[in-house]
């Protein structure tokens, strides 16, 4: 798994003129969309609910990301690329506004938008927020190829996996369905 420094480094390679606030927001959106598409984190470092939107504090404490983009897997690289392609033309102020969604509001607990506050965003709420966006908003970043269904995944492979799950867990799932 990548860390926020690696993700930040890759964003600066894709957008050499990126300013600090935009970098933070692109890291946030990369994390959120990776959660929606895979259910998994892109990086472990927390995001805090600052007045201008989520901030990866570990990255904020450095003058430059200083990560290594070669640490990112193909899926991680494609996730960041898709996010940068989708949000890259927006300025920092617009990204700040867009980043103040459900997870940010929950962490801020109804404080005024300009209040200084550093509560950590819930990963679970971020996953819910971005999954909701995925299913309810027509204009979202493109899910990278192979993220939801690997490119080499055939119908035969899927049917074999389903048969194995049914054989192993069929009784348990049937019991749970009656509860």
N, C-alpha and C positions, 0 to 999 in steps of 0.2 A: 504494500500500500504506500502510496505517495504521502508526503507531508505537505503542509501548507506552503513551505518554502519552495518545494519542487513545483507545485502548482503556480505559485506566484512567479517563479522564474520563467516557466513556460509562457505565461501570459505576457510577460515583458518581452519575450522573444517574438511572440505573435504581434504585439502592439508596442513597439519600442518607445513610443511617445506617451504611453499610458501614465496618467497622473495617479497619485496615491489613493484618492477616494475611489476612482474607477477600478483600480487594481483590487481593492478590498471588495467591492461589489461584484466584480467578475469572479473572484474566489467564492463568494457567497452563492452566486447563481450556479457556479460549477458544482458546488457541494449539493445544493438543492436539487438540481436536475439529475445528478448521479443517484441521489436517494430515490427520486421518483422512478427512474428507469431501472434501477437494479435493487433497490432496498438497502444498498450498502453505502458506507461513507467513502468519500474521495480522500479525505484526510481526517486525522483524529483531533487535531487542535480545535478548541472551541471558538465559537463566534459570540461576541457580546453585543447586546442591544444598545448601541450608542445613539445619540440624538439624530445623527444623519444616516441611520440604518446600521445593519450588522457590520461588525469589524472583526477580522481575525487578529486578535490581540498579539499573538506570537509574531505575526508578520509585521504588525504595527511597531513592534519594538526594535525593528531593524531599519536601516536606511535603504537597503536594497534586499530583495528576497534572498539572494545568495544560495538558492537551492540548485538542484541538478535535474533538469528536465528529462534526462535519460533514465531517471528512476521511475518515470511514469510508464505504465503498461499501455498497450495500444488502445484499450478501452478508455483509460484515463486521458490519454492524449486526445482521442476523438471526442470525448465528452467536453473537454476544455475548448477544443476547436469549435465545436458546435455552439457552445455558449458565446464564445467570442464572435463568431459569425453572426449570431442573432442579436446580441446586445452591443457589439463593438461600435456601432455608429451613434449610440446614445452618449450624451455627456454625463459627467459625474452627478449633476443635480437630478437629472431624469432617472439615473440608476438608483440614486439615493431614495427617490420617491417610490420607485417600483419595488425596492427591497423592504419597504415597511409593511409587510404582510402579516399574516396570522401569527407566525412564530415570533416576530419582532414585537408585535402588540402584546402578545401573551407575556413575554419576558419583561416588558416595560410596565405591566400592570396598571394601565390607564394613566400613566404619568403624562404630563404635557410633552408634546413632541420635542421641545427644546431643552427639557430637563436632563441634567447630567446623570447618567445611570449606566452601570456596567454588568447587568445580569446576563448570564449565559443563555443563548437560545436553545430550546429543547430540540434535539435531533428528531424525536418522534413527531413533534408538531411541524418541523420543517418537512419531513417526509409526507405528512398529511397534506400540508399546504401545496407542495409541488405536485403531488399526485392528483389533488383536486384540480389544479391548473391544467395538468396533462389531459384530464378527462372533460374539462368544462370550457376550455379556451381553444379556439381554432388556431390561433397564431402563437405557436410555441417553438422553441429550438427543435431542430431535427434530431431524433434519437439516432445515435451513431449506428452504423451497420453492425450486426452481430451482438449488440448489447442485450436486446430482449430475446432474440433467437439467434444463436450462433449461425454463421453462414454455412457451416458444414453439417448442420442439423437436419436430418432427413425425416420424412414421415415414418419410416420404419424404426428409426431410433426413438422417435417420440412414442410410438405405439409400444415398443419394447419397454420403455421407461414406465409408461402407464401400467402395463401388465405387471411389472415388478412391484410397483407401489401398491396396486390392488392386491397382489398376492401377500405382500408383507403386512400391509396396514388395513386391508379390507374389513376385517372383523372390528377393529378399533374404530374405523371411520363409520361403520354401520351403527355401532353402539353410540358414538357421539351424535350421530344424526337424530337419534331418538330423544336426546336430552333437551 
